[in-house]
């Protein structure tokens, strides 16, 4: 037996609202299933664009600050710092520097040993001991002989040439008019940074203390000559021992 909609009690009066109600339900469902995810993607993209806009503004500000610096001056400073504090262990460079300095002071080198130690990226980073930070270093044992006055000039000069060196221990012996000195030196190096900084990091201007340090190392000289680099034969067990 068929029953028409018109014969259902109380339903006939809602018949004219039934189709619009179905349309509204379909619109709501489509909004939940289709429009809402799309709206979420639009809001996400808008947020990323806003973030990129802020980063672009920060980079533009940094660019304006950097353009205020003299590029040639920055390059000269960077080159001088790398000469004084190399980015890696370089035994032949240390050998050549010391040999040139000894030659300039009319001294003779009897022995030179560079303890290279560990060769790795981690070894080139600043080490923290307690509350103090220290640069990685190489230990050098050196024996030279000559006139006493020339030896004293060598002692003073060795701490004012590149790469940076410091005298840890020193002994002096005399045989007739010839003086022989044994030194233990330390030379420092520092690996280059792995990251140059994020866009949201501000540019910190050079402080007065840093400028004072640079003015000191600016006077450090390079004493290498074209004949300073050592001739190392193949198969030598330790190429950094002279």
Helices and strands as residue ranges (DSSP letters): G 5-7, G 12-14, H 15-30, I 31-35, H 36-67, H 71-84, H 91-104, E 108-115, G 122-124, E 127-129, E 132-134, E 137-146, H 148-158, E 165-175, E 178-188, H 208-217
